[in-house]
Amino acid sequence: MGGVTYADATAPAQPTPTIQWNHPLGEVVTALAAAGMRTHSLRELDGDVLQEWPMMVKCEDGLYRMPPDGPSLPLMYVLRAWREG
């Protein structure tokens, strides 16, 4: 297990246990609405800052994507929301 840190991408990260939760997109948008926030834009991206699977290729923009002959998957999203008033 390897990786990098957010502070220094050249420094090797030590393997550490992680706990992760799946937050479906609908759940995130619904939580924002319940908190009184208005969604301005939501954009899915086919690239990720991490190489989640070995077959992913690093592209010129520095993001990892599925290979050209593989499926195009939404790997990250950008959501802009704010509370009015």
BAVOKE-583902 format. One line per 4 residues: their letters; for each residue x, y, z of C-alpha. Coordinates in Angstrom, 1 decimal, m for minus. Layout:
! BAVOKE-583902
a	X Y Z | ... .
! end
This chain:
! BAVOKE-583902
mggv	0.0 0.0 0.0 | 1.4 3.3 m1.0 | 0.3 6.8 m1.5 | 1.1 10.5 m1.2 .
tyad	0.1 13.2 1.3 | m1.8 16.3 0.3 | 1.0 18.4 1.7 | 3.8 17.0 m0.3 .
atap	3.0 14.7 m3.3 | 6.7 13.6 m3.5 | 6.8 12.4 0.1 | 5.8 8.7 0.5 .
aqpt	2.9 8.2 2.8 | 2.8 5.6 5.5 | 0.0 3.0 5.2 | m2.7 3.8 7.7 .
ptiq	m6.1 2.3 8.3 | m9.0 4.4 6.8 | m12.7 4.5 7.3 | m14.8 5.6 4.4 .
wnhp	m18.4 6.2 3.8 | m20.4 6.2 0.6 | m22.4 9.4 0.2 | m24.6 9.1 m2.8 .
lgev	m25.0 12.3 m4.8 | m28.7 12.5 m4.1 | m28.0 12.3 m0.3 | m25.5 15.2 m0.6 .
vtal	m27.8 17.5 m2.6 | m30.8 16.7 m0.3 | m28.7 17.5 2.8 | m27.7 20.8 1.3 .
aaag	m31.4 21.7 0.5 | m32.4 20.7 4.0 | m29.8 23.0 5.4 | m31.3 25.9 3.4 .
mrth	m28.7 26.0 0.7 | m29.3 26.6 m3.0 | m27.4 24.5 m5.5 | m25.9 26.8 m8.2 .
slre	m24.1 24.1 m10.3 | m23.3 20.5 m10.3 | m20.7 19.0 m12.6 | m19.5 15.4 m12.8 .
ldgd	m15.9 14.8 m13.8 | m14.4 11.7 m15.5 | m11.0 12.3 m13.8 | m9.7 11.8 m10.3 .
vlqe	m6.7 13.1 m8.3 | m6.0 9.5 m7.2 | m5.4 6.4 m9.2 | m8.2 4.3 m7.7 .
wpmm	m7.6 1.3 m10.0 | m4.4 0.1 m11.7 | m5.9 0.4 m15.2 | m6.4 4.2 m14.8 .
vkce	m4.0 6.4 m16.8 | m2.6 9.7 m15.8 | m3.5 12.5 m18.3 | m1.9 15.7 m19.2 .
dgly	m4.0 17.7 m16.7 | m2.6 15.5 m13.9 | m5.9 13.6 m13.4 | m6.3 9.9 m13.6 .
rmpp	m9.0 8.5 m16.0 | m10.1 5.2 m17.3 | m8.2 4.1 m20.5 | m9.6 5.2 m23.8 .
dgps	m11.1 1.8 m24.5 | m12.7 1.6 m21.1 | m16.0 3.1 m19.8 | m16.3 6.8 m19.0 .
lplm	m17.2 6.9 m15.3 | m18.0 9.9 m13.1 | m15.1 9.8 m10.6 | m15.5 13.2 m8.9 .
yvlr	m18.0 16.0 m8.9 | m17.9 19.8 m8.3 | m20.9 21.2 m6.5 | m21.4 24.9 m5.8 .
awre	m24.1 25.9 m3.3 | m24.8 28.8 m1.0 | m27.3 30.0 1.5 | m29.2 33.1 0.4 .
g	m30.0 36.0 2.7 .
! end
